[in-house]
């Protein structure tokens, strides 16, 4: 598809590295332990971590090659995330 | 001598309800059974019917079957499990911030620099323009996936 997936959470680089090793993920994982970028994107879910940490709410953004957002999914239920076929459909519009 | 038979319906019904509750992490792995948790509700329904048959026996034929004490207790526990399950899937997981200030379609995604799994700083600009590992060409786009994480 030519789309680069990037996962972002409050997990530390070490935790994400363990996750990638266990699950076999090869795409980019970025760490935002202080939730600075998560705040900048207004995606902070305060106190929702297992012991009350501030974490990110689930959200997906598809950017074109110039960095402009062409598709967003802000779920209203964190059980329900974007499905791969939705993202593939949105990515078809990219040139 | 007490010849009343074991009322297995009550126990099997209770067990099926427990499986209906506890199997959600499994069914949540597949979008088909996650977005609407019908597989769990189906298990609760089967457990409920079997429990109901057990209760009917316990109270309708008390000379033949046991379970006048265990039945209502197990039935109540099953209902509590169903109630708690409904609370989780219809209320708890929907308690999300509105995120009205999140970037919208047509806007430029705010720039950032964050460490990757090797603690190397990575900028959004480099993700947009840098070559992908399996080809020299830059990507057609970038998919930012914010997730809750494992803390």
gemmi code that builds the backbone of each chain (N, CA, C; Angstrom):
import gemmi

chains = {
    "A": [
        ("UNK", (0.832, -1.211, 0.000), (0.000, 0.000, 0.000), (0.863, 1.256, 0.000)),
        ("UNK", (2.086, 1.109, 0.445), (2.950, 2.282, 0.506), (2.632, 3.226, 1.646)),
        ("UNK", (1.897, 2.732, 2.638), (1.595, 3.566, 3.803), (2.434, 3.084, 4.984)),
        ("UNK", (3.062, 4.028, 5.658), (3.907, 3.660, 6.793), (3.086, 3.706, 8.084)),
        ("UNK", (2.891, 2.561, 8.744), (2.156, 2.586, 10.011), (3.079, 2.982, 11.159)),
        ("UNK", (2.574, 3.815, 12.040), (3.336, 4.275, 13.196), (2.441, 4.169, 14.424)),
        ("UNK", (2.884, 3.422, 15.425), (2.096, 3.244, 16.651), (2.655, 4.145, 17.743)),
        ("UNK", (1.769, 4.830, 18.459), (2.199, 5.772, 19.498), (1.427, 5.484, 20.776)),
        ("UNK", (2.147, 5.348, 21.888), (1.491, 5.168, 23.188), (2.385, 5.741, 24.275)),
        ("UNK", (1.922, 5.650, 25.523), (2.716, 6.136, 26.654), (3.737, 5.084, 27.107)),
        ("UNK", (3.720, 3.912, 26.502), (4.683, 2.866, 26.882), (6.115, 3.335, 26.626)),
        ("UNK", (7.037, 2.903, 27.461), (8.445, 3.275, 27.273), (9.013, 2.519, 26.071)),
        ("UNK", (10.153, 3.011, 25.512), (10.776, 2.281, 24.398), (11.045, 0.817, 24.740)),
        ("UNK", (11.454, 0.543, 25.981), (11.752, -0.838, 26.378), (10.492, -1.703, 26.305)),
        ("UNK", (9.364, -1.165, 26.800), (8.123, -1.942, 26.781), (7.679, -2.214, 25.353)),
        ("UNK", (7.791, -1.193, 24.493), (7.393, -1.375, 23.098), (8.319, -2.362, 22.403)),
        ("UNK", (9.607, -2.331, 22.783), (10.552, -3.266, 22.171), (10.174, -4.699, 22.544)),
        ("UNK", (9.828, -4.906, 23.818), (9.383, -6.242, 24.249), (8.150, -6.677, 23.478)),
        ("UNK", (7.204, -5.734, 23.337), (5.958, -6.045, 22.619), (6.279, -6.453, 21.181)),
        ("UNK", (7.159, -5.682, 20.518), (7.501, -5.986, 19.123), (8.171, -7.343, 19.015)),
        ("UNK", (9.050, -7.631, 19.977), (9.763, -8.901, 19.920), (8.780, -10.058, 20.102)),
        ("UNK", (7.884, -9.917, 21.067), (6.934, -11.006, 21.348), (5.943, -11.182, 20.215)),
        ("UNK", (5.430, -10.059, 19.697), (4.350, -10.137, 18.716), (4.857, -10.155, 17.281)),
        ("UNK", (6.155, -9.874, 17.085), (6.707, -9.894, 15.740), (6.380, -8.660, 14.911)),
        ("UNK", (6.017, -7.545, 15.569), (5.717, -6.316, 14.819), (7.009, -5.713, 14.282)),
        ("UNK", (6.976, -5.248, 13.041), (8.185, -4.665, 12.456), (8.017, -3.178, 12.153)),
        ("UNK", (6.810, -2.629, 12.325), (6.649, -1.214, 12.011), (7.086, -0.339, 13.186)),
        ("UNK", (7.042, 0.957, 12.975), (7.615, 1.900, 13.929), (6.736, 2.048, 15.175)),
        ("UNK", (7.339, 1.932, 16.338), (6.656, 2.196, 17.605), (7.336, 3.386, 18.270)),
        ("UNK", (6.564, 4.390, 18.622), (7.117, 5.572, 19.273), (6.567, 5.686, 20.692)),
        ("UNK", (7.402, 6.216, 21.576), (7.042, 6.316, 22.986), (6.808, 7.759, 23.390)),
        ("UNK", (5.705, 7.970, 24.072), (5.353, 9.305, 24.561), (4.993, 9.181, 26.042)),
        ("UNK", (5.983, 8.821, 26.890), (5.679, 8.511, 28.298), (5.047, 9.682, 29.049)),
        ("UNK", (5.397, 10.925, 28.661), (4.810, 12.077, 29.350), (3.555, 12.565, 28.642)),
        ("UNK", (3.142, 11.858, 27.615), (1.915, 12.166, 26.871), (1.915, 13.577, 26.287)),
        ("UNK", (3.111, 14.079, 25.923), (3.183, 15.445, 25.384), (2.522, 15.542, 24.011)),
        ("UNK", (2.871, 14.586, 23.132), (2.277, 14.598, 21.790), (0.806, 14.187, 21.869)),
        ("UNK", (0.512, 13.228, 22.741), (-0.875, 12.784, 22.927), (-1.748, 13.971, 23.354)),
        ("UNK", (-1.190, 14.840, 24.221), (-1.907, 16.058, 24.639), (-2.069, 17.027, 23.467)),
        ("UNK", (-0.979, 17.185, 22.689), (-1.000, 18.120, 21.556), (-2.080, 17.707, 20.551)),
        ("UNK", (-2.324, 16.418, 20.456), (-3.355, 15.917, 19.535), (-4.728, 15.821, 20.237)),
        ("UNK", (-4.801, 16.312, 21.475), (-6.034, 16.252, 22.288), (-6.589, 14.827, 22.391)),
        ("UNK", (-5.703, 13.885, 22.668), (-6.121, 12.486, 22.761), (-5.882, 11.933, 24.161)),
        ("UNK", (-5.669, 12.838, 25.139), (-5.372, 12.355, 26.486), (-6.618, 11.792, 27.142)),
        ("UNK", (-6.475, 10.619, 27.734), (-7.548, 10.021, 28.531), (-7.028, 9.980, 29.964)),
        ("UNK", (-7.343, 11.034, 30.757), (-6.708, 11.159, 32.070), (-7.107, 10.024, 33.012)),
        ("UNK", (-6.124, 9.481, 33.694), (-6.388, 8.499, 34.742), (-6.938, 7.177, 34.277)),
        ("UNK", (-6.839, 6.869, 32.988), (-7.472, 5.648, 32.479), (-6.545, 4.444, 32.489)),
        ("UNK", (-5.286, 4.640, 32.882), (-4.360, 3.511, 32.958), (-4.692, 2.600, 34.122)),
        ("UNK", (-4.034, 1.438, 34.156), (-4.347, 0.422, 35.160), (-4.170, 0.964, 36.578)),
        ("UNK", (-3.170, 1.823, 36.801), (-3.033, 2.397, 38.142), (-3.182, 3.909, 38.086)),
        ("UNK", (-4.110, 4.352, 37.244), (-4.492, 5.752, 37.219), (-3.608, 6.666, 36.400)),
        ("UNK", (-2.744, 6.102, 35.539), (-1.908, 6.956, 34.704), (-2.757, 7.618, 33.612)),
        ("UNK", (-2.231, 8.719, 33.082), (-2.840, 9.330, 31.909), (-2.361, 8.558, 30.689)),
        ("UNK", (-3.285, 8.126, 29.845), (-2.904, 7.375, 28.649), (-3.599, 7.983, 27.429)),
        ("UNK", (-3.308, 7.416, 26.261), (-3.958, 7.896, 25.044), (-5.287, 7.182, 24.858)),
        ("UNK", (-6.295, 7.905, 24.353), (-7.504, 7.228, 23.890), (-7.174, 6.668, 22.502)),
        ("UNK", (-7.821, 5.583, 22.078), (-7.497, 5.060, 20.755), (-7.912, 6.054, 19.668)),
        ("UNK", (-7.031, 6.238, 18.672), (-7.330, 7.124, 17.549), (-6.406, 6.781, 16.396)),
        ("UNK", (-6.928, 6.915, 15.172), (-6.108, 6.641, 13.992), (-6.226, 7.821, 13.030)),
        ("UNK", (-5.063, 8.240, 12.495), (-4.990, 9.346, 11.531), (-4.231, 8.863, 10.304)),
        ("UNK", (-4.790, 9.076, 9.124), (-4.059, 8.776, 7.894), (-3.612, 10.101, 7.272)),
        ("UNK", (-2.286, 10.247, 7.087), (-1.731, 11.482, 6.524), (-1.247, 11.208, 5.114)),
        ("UNK", (-1.409, 12.194, 4.233), (-0.803, 12.040, 2.899), (0.681, 12.399, 2.998)),
        ("UNK", (1.384, 12.340, 1.862), (2.843, 12.494, 1.920), (3.271, 13.898, 2.336)),
        ("UNK", (2.336, 14.864, 2.274), (2.700, 16.211, 2.733), (2.323, 16.423, 4.204)),
        ("UNK", (1.803, 15.387, 4.855), (1.483, 15.513, 6.276), (0.088, 16.026, 6.557)),
        ("UNK", (-0.717, 16.172, 5.506), (-2.097, 16.638, 5.700), (-2.990, 15.426, 6.010)),
        ("UNK", (-3.873, 15.595, 6.992), (-4.740, 14.495, 7.421), (-5.835, 14.276, 6.380)),
        ("UNK", (-5.964, 13.039, 5.899), (-7.024, 12.778, 4.921), (-8.070, 11.810, 5.459)),
        ("UNK", (-7.863, 11.263, 6.634), (-8.858, 10.349, 7.223), (-8.576, 10.252, 8.720)),
        ("UNK", (-9.644, 10.315, 9.529), (-9.503, 10.233, 10.984), (-10.518, 9.244, 11.518)),
        ("UNK", (-10.124, 8.479, 12.517), (-11.084, 7.655, 13.243), (-10.910, 7.899, 14.739)),
        ("UNK", (-11.904, 8.571, 15.333), (-11.923, 8.785, 16.786), (-13.061, 7.939, 17.331)),
        ("UNK", (-12.747, 6.742, 17.778), (-13.788, 5.831, 18.229), (-14.493, 6.382, 19.474)),
        ("UNK", (-15.756, 6.005, 19.632), (-16.486, 6.396, 20.853), (-16.530, 5.247, 21.852)),
        ("UNK", (-15.886, 4.133, 21.501), (-15.886, 2.966, 22.377), (-14.542, 2.276, 22.178)),
        ("UNK", (-13.747, 2.198, 23.245), (-12.394, 1.710, 22.999), (-12.324, 0.214, 22.705)),
        ("UNK", (-13.448, -0.486, 22.796), (-13.461, -1.867, 22.303), (-13.448, -1.882, 20.773)),
        ("UNK", (-13.989, -0.802, 20.180), (-14.216, -0.785, 18.735), (-13.182, 0.107, 18.066)),
        ("UNK", (-12.238, -0.502, 17.357), (-11.189, 0.262, 16.674), (-11.438, 0.209, 15.177)),
        ("UNK", (-10.652, 1.021, 14.453), (-10.742, 0.985, 12.997), (-10.370, -0.412, 12.508)),
        ("UNK", (-11.104, -0.890, 11.507), (-10.772, -2.195, 10.930), (-9.788, -1.998, 9.780)),
        ("UNK", (-8.931, -3.004, 9.553), (-7.929, -2.860, 8.477), (-8.551, -2.465, 7.143)),
        ("UNK", (-9.713, -3.049, 6.813), (-10.311, -2.757, 5.502), (-10.749, -1.297, 5.390)),
        ("UNK", (-11.140, -0.676, 6.518), (-11.490, 0.756, 6.489), (-10.269, 1.587, 6.116)),
        ("UNK", (-9.126, 1.219, 6.724), (-7.909, 1.990, 6.506), (-7.408, 1.784, 5.080)),
        ("UNK", (-7.505, 0.547, 4.596), (-7.069, 0.261, 3.215), (-7.926, 1.059, 2.243)),
        ("UNK", (-9.231, 1.120, 2.510), (-10.138, 1.886, 1.651), (-9.724, 3.362, 1.639)),
        ("UNK", (-9.426, 3.908, 2.831), (-9.022, 5.320, 2.909), (-7.679, 5.542, 2.225)),
        ("UNK", (-6.790, 4.541, 2.313), (-5.453, 4.700, 1.737), (-5.483, 4.670, 0.217)),
        ("UNK", (-6.561, 4.100, -0.359), (-6.665, 4.048, -1.823), (-6.721, 5.450, -2.431)),
        ("UNK", (-7.196, 6.406, -1.631), (-7.314, 7.771, -2.149), (-5.969, 8.484, -2.200)),
        ("UNK", (-4.955, 7.918, -1.567), (-3.639, 8.560, -1.556), (-2.967, 8.397, -2.910)),
        ("UNK", (-2.233, 9.457, -3.291), (-1.528, 9.361, -4.589), (-0.047, 9.098, -4.360)),
    ],
    "B": [
        ("UNK", (-33.927, -42.818, 53.045), (-32.730, -42.591, 52.238), (-33.008, -41.566, 51.132)),
        ("UNK", (-32.051, -40.683, 50.934), (-32.256, -39.619, 49.952), (-31.824, -40.094, 48.573)),
        ("UNK", (-32.811, -40.260, 47.681), (-32.502, -40.736, 46.334), (-32.600, -39.628, 45.293)),
        ("UNK", (-32.615, -38.360, 45.740), (-32.772, -37.264, 44.772), (-31.543, -37.179, 43.889)),
        ("UNK", (-31.812, -36.906, 42.619), (-30.711, -36.898, 41.659), (-30.014, -35.543, 41.616)),
        ("UNK", (-28.747, -35.601, 41.207), (-27.953, -34.373, 41.048), (-28.548, -33.545, 39.910)),
        ("UNK", (-28.766, -32.270, 40.161), (-29.390, -31.394, 39.157), (-28.285, -30.717, 38.342)),
        ("UNK", (-27.754, -31.438, 37.369), (-26.569, -30.936, 36.659), (-26.860, -29.691, 35.826)),
        ("UNK", (-28.143, -29.519, 35.415), (-28.489, -28.338, 34.611), (-28.048, -27.040, 35.299)),
        ("UNK", (-28.247, -26.999, 36.615), (-27.917, -25.770, 37.340), (-26.438, -25.452, 37.227)),
        ("UNK", (-25.614, -26.461, 37.353), (-24.168, -26.241, 37.360), (-23.647, -25.976, 35.959)),
        ("UNK", (-24.160, -26.728, 34.988), (-23.724, -26.508, 33.601), (-24.147, -25.106, 33.141)),
        ("UNK", (-25.381, -24.718, 33.474), (-25.859, -23.383, 33.101), (-24.988, -22.291, 33.690)),
        ("UNK", (-24.637, -22.465, 34.950), (-23.778, -21.487, 35.620), (-22.403, -21.430, 34.951)),
        ("UNK", (-21.864, -22.614, 34.661), (-20.545, -22.689, 34.031), (-20.546, -22.010, 32.663)),
        ("UNK", (-21.604, -22.241, 31.880), (-21.675, -21.634, 30.542), (-21.743, -20.101, 30.669)),
        ("UNK", (-22.481, -19.615, 31.665), (-22.545, -18.158, 31.887), (-21.165, -17.613, 32.255)),
        ("UNK", (-20.433, -18.344, 33.093), (-19.090, -17.897, 33.466), (-18.174, -17.851, 32.248)),
        ("UNK", (-18.285, -18.881, 31.396), (-17.486, -18.898, 30.169), (-17.882, -17.710, 29.287)),
        ("UNK", (-19.187, -17.422, 29.232), (-19.674, -16.276, 28.456), (-19.037, -14.980, 28.918)),
        ("UNK", (-18.820, -14.859, 30.215), (-18.196, -13.654, 30.752), (-16.689, -13.654, 30.499)),
        ("UNK", (-16.049, -14.764, 30.860), (-14.584, -14.809, 30.852), (-13.993, -14.914, 29.453)),
        ("UNK", (-14.801, -15.286, 28.459), (-14.257, -15.481, 27.114), (-14.169, -14.182, 26.333)),
        ("UNK", (-14.558, -13.054, 26.950), (-14.524, -11.818, 26.163), (-13.129, -11.445, 25.658)),
        ("UNK", (-12.083, -11.573, 26.491), (-10.746, -11.255, 25.951), (-10.401, -12.076, 24.713)),
        ("UNK", (-10.906, -13.314, 24.647), (-10.669, -14.135, 23.454), (-11.452, -13.601, 22.260)),
        ("UNK", (-12.770, -13.397, 22.443), (-13.594, -12.950, 21.315), (-13.240, -11.525, 20.887)),
        ("UNK", (-12.655, -10.739, 21.801), (-12.287, -9.360, 21.462), (-11.105, -9.311, 20.502)),
        ("UNK", (-10.473, -10.463, 20.262), (-9.345, -10.474, 19.330), (-9.803, -10.413, 17.883)),
        ("UNK", (-11.077, -10.663, 17.635), (-11.590, -10.668, 16.261), (-12.673, -9.603, 16.119)),
        ("UNK", (-12.505, -8.665, 15.180), (-13.509, -7.602, 15.028), (-14.931, -8.148, 14.883)),
        ("UNK", (-15.047, -9.321, 14.228), (-16.355, -9.928, 13.967), (-17.123, -10.216, 15.260)),
        ("UNK", (-16.415, -10.633, 16.317), (-17.088, -10.933, 17.583), (-16.798, -9.871, 18.645)),
        ("UNK", (-16.078, -8.804, 18.260), (-15.718, -7.797, 19.244), (-16.667, -6.602, 19.216)),
        ("UNK", (-16.905, -6.049, 18.017), (-17.653, -4.798, 17.943), (-19.049, -4.966, 18.528)),
        ("UNK", (-19.717, -6.052, 18.164), (-20.954, -6.452, 18.852), (-20.652, -7.807, 19.484)),
        ("UNK", (-20.588, -7.878, 20.824), (-20.131, -9.134, 21.448), (-21.215, -10.214, 21.465)),
        ("UNK", (-21.690, -10.585, 20.275), (-22.820, -11.522, 20.185), (-22.451, -12.919, 20.666)),
        ("UNK", (-21.183, -13.332, 20.500), (-20.795, -14.683, 20.929), (-20.941, -14.816, 22.442)),
        ("UNK", (-20.579, -13.746, 23.169), (-20.720, -13.792, 24.621), (-22.180, -13.816, 25.027)),
        ("UNK", (-23.007, -12.992, 24.345), (-24.425, -12.984, 24.686), (-25.075, -14.322, 24.349)),
        ("UNK", (-24.611, -14.973, 23.284), (-25.132, -16.291, 22.930), (-24.828, -17.286, 24.055)),
        ("UNK", (-23.601, -17.232, 24.581), (-23.244, -18.132, 25.687), (-24.107, -17.844, 26.919)),
        ("UNK", (-24.305, -16.549, 27.214), (-25.180, -16.197, 28.347), (-26.592, -16.733, 28.121)),
        ("UNK", (-27.067, -16.640, 26.889), (-28.426, -17.109, 26.590), (-28.530, -18.626, 26.775)),
        ("UNK", (-27.537, -19.354, 26.260), (-27.545, -20.819, 26.419), (-27.479, -21.175, 27.901)),
        ("UNK", (-26.562, -20.518, 28.623), (-26.444, -20.758, 30.064), (-27.737, -20.457, 30.784)),
        ("UNK", (-28.403, -19.392, 30.367), (-29.665, -19.001, 31.002), (-30.755, -20.039, 30.787)),
        ("UNK", (-30.849, -20.556, 29.567), (-31.879, -21.563, 29.275), (-31.627, -22.834, 30.080)),
        ("UNK", (-30.370, -23.283, 30.103), (-30.040, -24.511, 30.843), (-30.303, -24.312, 32.336)),
        ("UNK", (-29.919, -23.134, 32.865), (-30.181, -22.847, 34.284), (-31.674, -22.853, 34.578)),
        ("UNK", (-32.450, -22.277, 33.647), (-33.894, -22.208, 33.837), (-34.494, -23.623, 33.908)),
        ("UNK", (-34.013, -24.510, 33.018), (-34.496, -25.896, 33.055), (-34.151, -26.542, 34.397)),
        ("UNK", (-32.938, -26.248, 34.892), (-32.522, -26.790, 36.184), (-33.391, -26.287, 37.315)),
        ("UNK", (-33.722, -24.994, 37.279), (-34.564, -24.411, 38.329), (-35.970, -25.010, 38.278)),
        ("UNK", (-36.472, -25.227, 37.051), (-37.799, -25.825, 36.897), (-37.853, -27.209, 37.525)),
        ("UNK", (-36.758, -27.962, 37.315), (-36.682, -29.287, 37.920), (-36.610, -29.201, 39.434)),
        ("UNK", (-35.758, -28.302, 39.920), (-35.521, -28.210, 41.360), (-36.806, -27.862, 42.110)),
        ("UNK", (-37.599, -26.952, 41.501), (-38.806, -26.517, 42.213), (-40.049, -27.280, 41.783)),
        ("UNK", (-40.039, -27.844, 40.542), (-41.204, -28.579, 40.046), (-41.216, -30.025, 40.502)),
        ("UNK", (-40.031, -30.621, 40.599), (-39.958, -32.028, 41.022), (-38.966, -32.160, 42.176)),
        ("UNK", (-39.248, -31.498, 43.303), (-38.272, -31.487, 44.409), (-38.043, -32.867, 45.014)),
        ("UNK", (-38.972, -33.819, 44.757), (-38.735, -35.165, 45.293), (-37.665, -35.892, 44.484)),
        ("UNK", (-37.515, -35.460, 43.213), (-36.583, -36.160, 42.330), (-35.240, -35.461, 42.191)),
        ("UNK", (-35.273, -34.117, 42.239), (-34.034, -33.380, 41.936), (-33.630, -32.482, 43.091)),
        ("UNK", (-32.343, -32.303, 43.223), (-31.799, -31.375, 44.203), (-31.759, -29.969, 43.606)),
        ("UNK", (-31.278, -29.031, 44.399), (-30.961, -27.721, 43.833), (-31.866, -26.586, 44.264)),
        ("UNK", (-32.707, -26.786, 45.294), (-33.568, -25.669, 45.702), (-32.775, -24.557, 46.381)),
        ("UNK", (-31.609, -24.889, 46.888), (-30.761, -23.856, 47.504), (-29.693, -23.403, 46.512)),
        ("UNK", (-28.995, -24.395, 45.923), (-27.901, -24.053, 44.995), (-28.447, -23.318, 43.776)),
        ("UNK", (-29.604, -23.720, 43.280), (-30.163, -23.139, 42.051), (-30.300, -21.632, 42.106)),
        ("UNK", (-31.049, -21.103, 43.091), (-31.178, -19.633, 43.145), (-29.850, -18.919, 43.342)),
        ("UNK", (-28.931, -19.548, 44.105), (-27.629, -18.900, 44.316), (-26.866, -18.815, 42.997)),
        ("UNK", (-26.793, -19.950, 42.284), (-26.059, -19.966, 41.008), (-26.741, -19.060, 39.986)),
        ("UNK", (-28.065, -19.051, 39.988), (-28.802, -18.191, 39.055), (-28.509, -16.718, 39.303)),
        ("UNK", (-28.471, -16.342, 40.585), (-28.175, -14.949, 40.927), (-26.764, -14.580, 40.492)),
        ("UNK", (-25.808, -15.482, 40.732), (-24.426, -15.208, 40.321), (-24.342, -15.056, 38.802)),
        ("UNK", (-25.083, -15.893, 38.065), (-25.086, -15.789, 36.599), (-25.636, -14.435, 36.158)),
        ("UNK", (-26.724, -14.002, 36.810), (-27.314, -12.704, 36.459), (-26.348, -11.566, 36.775)),
        ("UNK", (-25.636, -11.688, 37.901), (-24.653, -10.662, 38.246), (-23.544, -10.606, 37.201)),
        ("UNK", (-23.099, -11.773, 36.734), (-22.057, -11.806, 35.697), (-22.566, -11.133, 34.429)),
        ("UNK", (-23.829, -11.421, 34.060), (-24.411, -10.795, 32.866), (-24.500, -9.276, 33.046)),
        ("UNK", (-24.931, -8.866, 34.240), (-25.055, -7.431, 34.516), (-23.718, -6.727, 34.437)),
        ("UNK", (-22.693, -7.355, 35.008), (-21.360, -6.759, 34.991), (-20.827, -6.695, 33.562)),
        ("UNK", (-21.100, -7.741, 32.783), (-20.668, -7.766, 31.388), (-21.315, -6.614, 30.606)),
        ("UNK", (-22.621, -6.438, 30.806), (-23.337, -5.342, 30.132), (-22.768, -3.989, 30.555)),
        ("UNK", (-22.456, -3.860, 31.839), (-21.886, -2.614, 32.339), (-20.571, -2.306, 31.602)),
        ("UNK", (-19.747, -3.337, 31.433), (-18.455, -3.132, 30.770), (-18.656, -2.726, 29.312)),
        ("UNK", (-19.455, -3.528, 28.559), (-19.492, -3.294, 27.107), (-20.431, -2.157, 26.701)),
        ("UNK", (-21.418, -1.817, 27.541), (-22.344, -0.752, 27.138), (-22.053, 0.574, 27.834)),
        ("UNK", (-21.206, 0.549, 28.875), (-20.954, 1.799, 29.586), (-19.459, 2.088, 29.736)),
        ("UNK", (-18.748, 1.163, 30.363), (-17.373, 1.454, 30.771), (-16.464, 1.790, 29.590)),
        ("UNK", (-16.528, 0.978, 28.522), (-15.595, 1.190, 27.410), (-15.984, 2.406, 26.578)),
        ("UNK", (-17.145, 3.009, 26.876), (-17.549, 4.203, 26.125), (-17.171, 5.485, 26.850)),
        ("UNK", (-16.549, 5.358, 28.019), (-16.161, 6.544, 28.779), (-14.854, 7.099, 28.224)),
        ("UNK", (-14.944, 7.733, 27.062), (-13.760, 8.288, 26.423), (-13.887, 9.800, 26.324)),
        ("UNK", (-12.741, 10.518, 26.405), (-12.812, 11.962, 26.195), (-13.282, 12.271, 24.770)),
        ("UNK", (-13.930, 13.417, 24.597), (-14.501, 13.769, 23.287), (-13.413, 14.094, 22.275)),
        ("UNK", (-12.292, 14.649, 22.749), (-11.179, 15.008, 21.866), (-11.607, 15.972, 20.770)),
        ("UNK", (-12.371, 17.003, 21.162), (-12.851, 17.963, 20.154), (-11.713, 18.787, 19.577)),
        ("UNK", (-10.577, 18.825, 20.279), (-9.446, 19.599, 19.776), (-8.490, 18.781, 18.929)),
        ("UNK", (-8.852, 17.530, 18.639), (-7.967, 16.677, 17.837), (-7.875, 17.219, 16.414)),
        ("UNK", (-6.732, 17.047, 15.756), (-6.590, 17.520, 14.371), (-7.656, 16.907, 13.470)),
        ("UNK", (-8.150, 17.700, 12.523), (-9.232, 17.249, 11.643), (-8.741, 16.992, 10.233)),
        ("UNK", (-9.611, 16.372, 9.462), (-9.315, 16.115, 8.049), (-9.070, 17.450, 7.353)),
        ("UNK", (-8.009, 17.519, 6.552), (-7.674, 18.748, 5.840), (-6.633, 19.573, 6.551)),
        ("UNK", (-6.455, 19.327, 7.861), (-5.419, 20.067, 8.597), (-4.096, 19.324, 8.484)),
        ("UNK", (-3.019, 20.081, 8.706), (-1.713, 19.454, 8.725), (-1.511, 18.824, 10.104)),
        ("UNK", (-1.017, 17.593, 10.136), (-0.785, 16.924, 11.421), (0.325, 17.642, 12.176)),
        ("UNK", (0.111, 17.970, 13.457), (1.148, 18.677, 14.223), (2.459, 17.884, 14.248)),
        ("UNK", (3.552, 18.601, 14.037), (4.884, 17.974, 14.022), (5.227, 17.470, 15.427)),
        ("UNK", (6.026, 16.420, 15.508), (6.496, 15.911, 16.805), (7.806, 15.165, 16.611)),
        ("UNK", (8.514, 14.983, 17.708), (9.708, 14.134, 17.746), (9.554, 13.225, 18.958)),
        ("UNK", (9.615, 11.909, 18.738), (9.467, 10.950, 19.839), (10.502, 9.836, 19.673)),
        ("UNK", (10.913, 9.210, 20.794), (11.882, 8.117, 20.696), (11.238, 6.820, 20.186)),
        ("UNK", (11.979, 6.098, 19.334), (11.498, 4.788, 18.885), (11.948, 3.710, 19.881)),
        ("UNK", (11.804, 2.429, 19.512), (12.103, 1.353, 20.472), (13.591, 1.250, 20.795)),
        ("UNK", (14.437, 1.896, 19.985), (15.867, 1.947, 20.321), (16.245, 3.282, 20.950)),
        ("UNK", (15.235, 4.048, 21.353), (15.407, 5.366, 21.969), (16.012, 6.399, 21.034)),
        ("UNK", (15.985, 6.145, 19.720), (16.422, 7.152, 18.754), (15.270, 8.106, 18.473)),
        ("UNK", (15.559, 9.435, 18.471), (14.466, 10.375, 18.184), (14.000, 10.260, 16.739)),
        ("UNK", (12.675, 10.256, 16.562), (12.079, 10.148, 15.227), (11.085, 11.289, 15.075)),
        ("UNK", (11.216, 12.050, 13.987), (10.281, 13.157, 13.766), (9.219, 12.746, 12.761)),
        ("UNK", (8.069, 13.417, 12.840), (7.011, 13.140, 11.861), (7.506, 13.447, 10.450)),
        ("UNK", (8.295, 14.543, 10.319), (8.821, 14.906, 8.999), (9.665, 13.772, 8.411)),
        ("UNK", (10.475, 13.131, 9.266), (11.323, 12.047, 8.753), (10.484, 10.819, 8.409)),
        ("UNK", (9.373, 10.618, 9.134), (8.486, 9.492, 8.809), (7.823, 9.713, 7.449)),
        ("UNK", (7.503, 10.983, 7.152), (6.820, 11.298, 5.893), (7.766, 11.231, 4.704)),
        ("UNK", (9.032, 11.624, 4.925), (9.941, 11.743, 3.784), (10.965, 10.627, 3.700)),
        ("UNK", (11.207, 9.933, 4.827), (12.266, 8.931, 4.838), (11.913, 7.708, 4.018)),
        ("UNK", (12.931, 6.994, 3.483), (12.638, 5.792, 2.713), (12.084, 4.687, 3.613)),
        ("UNK", (11.223, 3.868, 3.046), (10.723, 2.715, 3.787), (11.765, 1.612, 3.731)),
        ("UNK", (11.732, 0.724, 4.693), (12.802, -0.258, 4.822), (12.915, -1.158, 3.597)),
        ("UNK", (11.771, -1.482, 2.966), (11.833, -2.457, 1.869), (11.904, -1.797, 0.495)),
        ("UNK", (11.985, -0.459, 0.450), (12.149, 0.204, -0.848), (12.801, 1.556, -0.614)),
        ("UNK", (13.281, 2.166, -1.672), (13.956, 3.454, -1.525), (12.967, 4.614, -1.540)),
        ("UNK", (11.765, 4.352, -2.011), (10.797, 5.437, -2.169), (10.205, 5.833, -0.816)),
        ("UNK", (9.920, 7.129, -0.626), (9.209, 7.526, 0.586), (7.788, 6.981, 0.540)),
        ("UNK", (7.127, 6.871, 1.698), (5.775, 6.308, 1.705), (4.769, 7.244, 1.039)),
        ("UNK", (3.664, 6.659, 0.578), (2.570, 7.475, 0.022), (1.829, 8.205, 1.134)),
        ("UNK", (1.962, 7.667, 2.320), (1.294, 8.288, 3.455), (1.761, 7.652, 4.746)),
        ("UNK", (1.342, 8.232, 5.857), (1.694, 7.709, 7.183), (0.405, 7.500, 7.958)),
        ("UNK", (0.298, 6.351, 8.606), (-0.858, 6.063, 9.455), (-0.419, 6.182, 10.906)),
        ("UNK", (-0.923, 7.205, 11.603), (-0.612, 7.356, 13.027), (-1.665, 6.602, 13.823)),
        ("UNK", (-1.233, 5.644, 14.614), (-2.155, 4.852, 15.439), (-1.842, 5.137, 16.900)),
        ("UNK", (-2.685, 5.914, 17.540), (-2.548, 6.126, 18.984), (-3.282, 4.997, 19.681)),
        ("UNK", (-2.626, 4.354, 20.643), (-3.277, 3.242, 21.350), (-3.025, 3.358, 22.845)),
        ("UNK", (-3.820, 2.620, 23.593), (-3.807, 2.771, 25.046), (-2.503, 2.300, 25.673)),
        ("UNK", (-1.870, 1.300, 25.062), (-0.602, 0.825, 25.590), (-0.784, -0.214, 26.683)),
        ("UNK", (0.318, -0.716, 27.156), (0.279, -1.792, 28.153), (0.829, -1.362, 29.493)),
        ("UNK", (1.376, -0.166, 29.566), (1.951, 0.423, 30.778), (2.795, -0.596, 31.525)),
    ],
}
model = gemmi.Model(1)
for chain_id, residues in chains.items():
    chain = gemmi.Chain(chain_id)
    for i, (resn, *xyz) in enumerate(residues, 1):
        res = gemmi.Residue()
        res.name, res.seqid = resn, gemmi.SeqId(i, " ")
        for name, pos in zip(("N", "CA", "C"), xyz):
            atom = gemmi.Atom()
            atom.name, atom.element = name, gemmi.Element(name[0])
            atom.pos, atom.b_iso = gemmi.Position(*pos), 0.0
            res.add_atom(atom)
        chain.add_residue(res)
    model.add_chain(chain)
structure = gemmi.Structure()
structure.add_model(model)
structure.setup_entities()
